[in-house]
Amino acid sequence: MGRLGPTEIILILVVIILLFGAKKLPDMARSLGKSARILKSEAKAMKEDNKSSAPADPPAGDEQPPAQRTIQAAPGDVTSSRPVTEPTDTTKR
């Protein structure tokens, strides 16, 4: 009990095809793939930022504007690249 057999998996796939239509499924899969690539690249960038970040308590007089970086688009998608400004912590300690 609790395990899906081949019959149940086939039935679920048939229901998905009937609900969304065979024409929309490739577009949905492509969109899901783009989202996964963006998520993976953002997670990698966050890890790199944490490794190369400056000390946690910078001097109070040396405030620098946030660096701007560009989110890379998926291969073949030139419309979604855009520069972004990193959010800054505005809370005072």
N, CA, C and O of each residue as an XYZ file, in Angstrom:
372
protein
N       0.839     -1.172      0.000
C       0.000      0.000      0.000
C       0.886      1.238      0.000
O       1.913      1.263      0.678
N       0.505      2.257     -0.746
C       1.288      3.475     -0.797
C       2.250      3.541     -1.963
O       2.824      4.599     -2.221
N       2.444      2.444     -2.674
C       3.348      2.445     -3.816
C       2.532      2.476     -5.098
O       1.478      1.847     -5.197
N       3.031      3.211     -6.068
C       2.355      3.287     -7.358
C       2.920      2.236     -8.298
O       4.133      2.130     -8.476
N       2.048      1.483     -8.880
C       2.459      0.483     -9.851
C       2.415      1.075    -11.248
O       2.014      2.227    -11.418
N       2.821      0.306    -12.252
C       2.823      0.812    -13.629
C       1.423      1.184    -14.125
O       1.280      2.124    -14.907
N       0.404      0.472    -13.689
C      -0.963      0.779    -14.123
C      -1.390      2.139    -13.610
O      -1.985      2.920    -14.352
N      -1.095      2.438    -12.347
C      -1.480      3.729    -11.774
C      -0.728      4.878    -12.436
O      -1.302      5.940    -12.679
N       0.556      4.668    -12.729
C       1.355      5.713    -13.379
C       0.817      6.002    -14.775
O       0.705      7.164    -15.165
N       0.488      4.973    -15.523
C      -0.073      5.155    -16.868
C      -1.408      5.886    -16.784
O      -1.677      6.775    -17.592
N      -2.242      5.526    -15.823
C      -3.528      6.192    -15.648
C      -3.344      7.672    -15.313
O      -4.077      8.517    -15.827
N      -2.379      7.990    -14.463
C      -2.120      9.391    -14.116
C      -1.642     10.162    -15.348
O      -2.075     11.293    -15.570
N      -0.760      9.570    -16.146
C      -0.281     10.230    -17.360
C      -1.414     10.483    -18.355
O      -1.463     11.542    -18.981
N      -2.319      9.524    -18.502
C      -3.465      9.700    -19.408
C      -4.349     10.845    -18.930
O      -4.810     11.648    -19.740
N      -4.589     10.930    -17.625
C      -5.414     12.007    -17.079
C      -4.746     13.360    -17.308
O      -5.422     14.331    -17.650
N      -3.427     13.434    -17.125
C      -2.706     14.688    -17.356
C      -2.815     15.106    -18.812
O      -3.049     16.279    -19.106
N      -2.645     14.158    -19.725
C      -2.751     14.474    -21.153
C      -4.158     14.940    -21.499
O      -4.323     15.873    -22.285
N      -5.172     14.304    -20.923
C      -6.538     14.722    -21.185
C      -6.829     16.110    -20.606
O      -7.541     16.898    -21.227
N      -6.293     16.412    -19.439
C      -6.550     17.706    -18.815
C      -5.851     18.857    -19.529
O      -6.463     19.893    -19.788
N      -4.588     18.681    -19.844
C      -3.815     19.785    -20.395
C      -3.716     19.758    -21.915
O      -3.415     20.787    -22.522
N      -3.950     18.655    -22.525
C      -3.847     18.559    -23.970
C      -2.418     18.281    -24.393
O      -1.475     18.772    -23.772
N      -2.257     17.512    -25.427
C      -0.932     17.099    -25.891
C      -0.137     18.277    -26.448
O       1.094     18.245    -26.424
N      -0.810     19.321    -26.950
C      -0.095     20.460    -27.534
C       0.572     21.323    -26.474
O       1.621     21.911    -26.734
N      -0.009     21.411    -25.294
C       0.537     22.281    -24.257
C       1.641     21.615    -23.436
O       2.432     22.316    -22.805
N       1.717     20.306    -23.426
C       2.686     19.610    -22.584
C       4.143     19.942    -22.924
O       4.920     20.168    -21.996
N       4.565     19.984    -24.207
C       5.960     20.359    -24.486
C       6.302     21.774    -24.011
O       7.397     22.011    -23.499
N       5.371     22.708    -24.179
C       5.609     24.072    -23.709
C       5.728     24.119    -22.193
O       6.567     24.844    -21.657
N       4.893     23.348    -21.499
C       4.963     23.307    -20.043
C       6.286     22.698    -19.587
O       6.891     23.184    -18.632
N       6.736     21.654    -20.252
C       8.000     21.014    -19.890
C       9.177     21.958    -20.144
O      10.113     22.019    -19.347
N       9.125     22.692    -21.256
C      10.178     23.649    -21.581
C      10.230     24.757    -20.542
O      11.311     25.152    -20.103
N       9.074     25.256    -20.151
C       9.000     26.295    -19.137
C       9.520     25.798    -17.796
O      10.219     26.523    -17.088
N       9.183     24.576    -17.451
C       9.663     23.984    -16.205
C      11.186     23.835    -16.232
O      11.852     24.072    -15.224
N      11.729     23.448    -17.371
C      13.175     23.322    -17.516
C      13.888     24.658    -17.368
O      14.932     24.737    -16.721
N      13.325     25.719    -17.970
C      13.904     27.060    -17.832
C      13.892     27.496    -16.376
O      14.873     28.045    -15.875
N      12.784     27.250    -15.705
C      12.680     27.632    -14.292
C      13.702     26.886    -13.450
O      14.310     27.467    -12.550
N      13.893     25.613    -13.733
C      14.864     24.815    -12.980
C      16.282     25.323    -13.218
O      17.076     25.381    -12.279
N      16.619     25.695    -14.467
C      17.955     26.220    -14.759
C      18.190     27.545    -14.048
O      19.271     27.778    -13.507
N      17.181     28.415    -14.046
C      17.313     29.705    -13.367
C      17.494     29.499    -11.870
O      18.343     30.139    -11.249
N      16.695     28.602    -11.287
C      16.803     28.320     -9.861
C      18.192     27.775     -9.524
O      18.790     28.168     -8.522
N      18.698     26.877    -10.357
C      20.014     26.297    -10.121
C      21.106     27.353    -10.219
O      22.019     27.370     -9.394
N      21.028     28.241    -11.220
C      22.057     29.271    -11.360
C      21.994     30.281    -10.220
O      23.035     30.760     -9.772
N      20.800     30.616     -9.743
C      20.666     31.536     -8.621
C      21.204     30.915     -7.341
O      21.854     31.601     -6.552
N      20.949     29.637     -7.122
C      21.471     28.964     -5.933
C      22.996     28.921     -5.986
O      23.656     29.115     -4.965
N      23.557     28.668     -7.164
C      25.006     28.647     -7.322
C      25.590     30.033     -7.070
O      26.627     30.154     -6.418
N      24.945     31.074     -7.574
C      25.416     32.442     -7.365
C      25.363     32.830     -5.886
O      26.255     33.518     -5.389
N      24.329     32.391     -5.194
C      24.230     32.685     -3.765
C      25.351     31.999     -2.991
O      25.917     32.589     -2.071
N      25.678     30.758     -3.354
C      26.770     30.052     -2.685
C      28.094     30.761     -2.934
O      28.903     30.906     -2.018
N      28.322     31.203     -4.173
C      29.553     31.906     -4.505
C      29.624     33.245     -3.770
O      30.698     33.643     -3.318
N      28.490     33.946     -3.647
C      28.455     35.218     -2.924
C      28.800     35.004     -1.454
O      29.509     35.818     -0.862
N      28.311     33.927     -0.864
C      28.591     33.651      0.540
C      30.065     33.322      0.757
O      30.641     33.702      1.777
N      30.677     32.620     -0.193
C      32.089     32.249     -0.053
C      33.000     33.460     -0.203
O      34.007     33.564      0.497
N      32.662     34.370     -1.101
C      33.541     35.501     -1.391
C      33.073     36.795     -0.740
O      33.556     37.870     -1.098
N      32.154     36.716      0.197
C      31.635     37.943      0.813
C      32.658     38.535      1.770
O      33.540     37.841      2.277
N      32.517     39.825      2.002
C      33.389     40.558      2.912
C      33.010     40.215      4.345
O      32.035     39.497      4.564
N      33.759     40.713      5.326
C      33.397     40.470      6.723
C      31.974     40.934      7.019
O      31.452     41.832      6.360
N      31.360     40.312      8.016
C      29.949     40.562      8.311
C      29.675     41.979      8.780
O      28.598     42.507      8.503
N      30.619     42.624      9.489
C      30.406     43.970     10.012
C      31.339     44.959      9.328
O      32.442     45.197      9.820
N      30.920     45.547      8.194
C      31.779     46.524      7.523
C      31.794     47.827      8.325
O      30.866     48.084      9.092
N      32.826     48.646      8.162
C      32.864     49.934      8.852
C      31.665     50.784      8.477
O      31.201     50.742      7.338
N      31.160     51.555      9.434
C      29.923     52.316      9.239
C      30.067     53.407      8.192
O      29.082     53.729      7.528
N      31.248     53.993      8.011
C      31.416     55.108      7.081
C      31.622     54.672      5.646
O      31.548     55.510      4.747
N      31.876     53.407      5.391
C      32.174     52.938      4.036
C      31.000     52.190      3.426
O      31.116     51.004      3.119
N      29.881     52.860      3.250
C      28.738     52.192      2.620
C      28.899     52.265      1.110
O      29.181     53.328      0.557
N      28.719     51.137      0.453
C      28.827     51.067     -0.992
C      27.466     50.753     -1.575
O      26.678     50.035     -0.960
N      27.177     51.286     -2.768
C      25.904     50.934     -3.406
C      25.910     49.464     -3.772
O      26.971     48.899     -4.037
N      24.742     48.831     -3.791
C      24.692     47.399     -4.126
C      25.160     47.160     -5.556
O      24.877     47.940     -6.465
N      25.874     46.074     -5.725
C      26.365     45.716     -7.047
C      25.203     45.234     -7.910
O      24.261     44.608     -7.423
N      25.293     45.538     -9.187
C      24.242     45.101    -10.101
C      24.767     43.916    -10.886
O      25.913     43.924    -11.337
N      23.942     42.904    -11.051
C      24.340     41.761    -11.851
C      23.190     41.387    -12.767
O      22.057     41.832    -12.582
N      23.496     40.569    -13.750
C      22.503     40.193    -14.744
C      22.127     38.742    -14.559
O      22.992     37.872    -14.450
N      20.823     38.483    -14.523
C      20.340     37.100    -14.478
C      20.446     36.559    -15.892
O      19.922     37.150    -16.836
N      21.123     35.436    -16.029
C      21.316     34.841    -17.343
C      20.044     34.143    -17.810
O      19.384     33.442    -17.043
N      19.720     34.343    -19.064
C      18.555     33.699    -19.654
C      18.899     32.261    -20.022
O      20.068     31.890    -20.130
N      17.877     31.480    -20.209
C      18.066     30.120    -20.679
C      18.589     30.162    -22.112
O      18.316     31.124    -22.830
N      19.330     29.150    -22.543
C      19.842     29.145    -23.919
C      18.700     29.289    -24.922
O      17.703     28.569    -24.854
N      18.857     30.218    -25.841
C      17.846     30.439    -26.864
C      16.780     31.438    -26.453
O      15.951     31.818    -27.280
N      16.774     31.871    -25.209
C      15.771     32.827    -24.738
C      16.471     34.153    -24.468
O      17.074     34.340    -23.412
N      16.387     35.073    -25.427
C      17.086     36.345    -25.292
C      16.205     37.430    -24.688
O      16.680     38.538    -24.436
N      14.960     37.140    -24.458
C      14.047     38.180    -23.981
C      14.011     38.311    -22.476
O      13.521     39.322    -21.972
N      14.512     37.324    -21.725
C      14.336     37.380    -20.283
C      15.585     37.814    -19.517
O      15.540     37.857    -18.287
N      16.698     38.138    -20.183
C      17.866     38.653    -19.471
C      17.597     40.090    -19.081
O      17.127     40.893    -19.887
N      17.903     40.405    -17.822
C      17.690     41.769    -17.381
C      18.598     42.041    -16.200
O      18.856     41.150    -15.390
N      19.086     43.274    -16.098
C      19.901     43.598    -14.924
C      19.015     43.708    -13.690
O      17.881     44.179    -13.771
N      19.531     43.275    -12.563
C      18.779     43.341    -11.322
C      19.647     43.965    -10.248
O      20.873     43.860    -10.292
N      19.020     44.609     -9.296
C      19.730     45.164     -8.161
C      19.485     44.256     -6.976
O      18.344     43.919     -6.660
N      20.559     43.864     -6.328
C      20.442     42.975     -5.187
C      19.735     43.693     -4.042
O      19.978     44.878     -3.816
N      18.872     42.999     -3.324
C      18.212     43.633     -2.175
C      19.238     43.893     -1.070
O      20.189     43.133     -0.885
N      19.017     44.972     -0.356
C      19.921     45.302      0.746
C      19.178     45.237      2.058
O      17.958     45.393      2.104
N      19.909     45.010      3.108
C      19.317     44.952      4.437
C      19.226     46.366      4.981
O      20.252     46.989      5.256
N      18.022     46.880      5.139
C      17.811     48.253      5.598
C      17.600     48.347      7.087
O      17.385     49.441      7.609
N      17.655     47.227      7.788
C      17.452     47.269      9.234
C      18.733     47.728      9.911
O      19.831     47.365      9.490
N      18.590     48.514     10.944
C      19.744     49.008     11.714
C      19.954     48.130     12.930
O      18.995     47.697     13.569
N      21.200     47.873     13.244
C      21.501     47.030     14.405
C      21.854     47.874     15.576
O      22.141     47.349     16.652
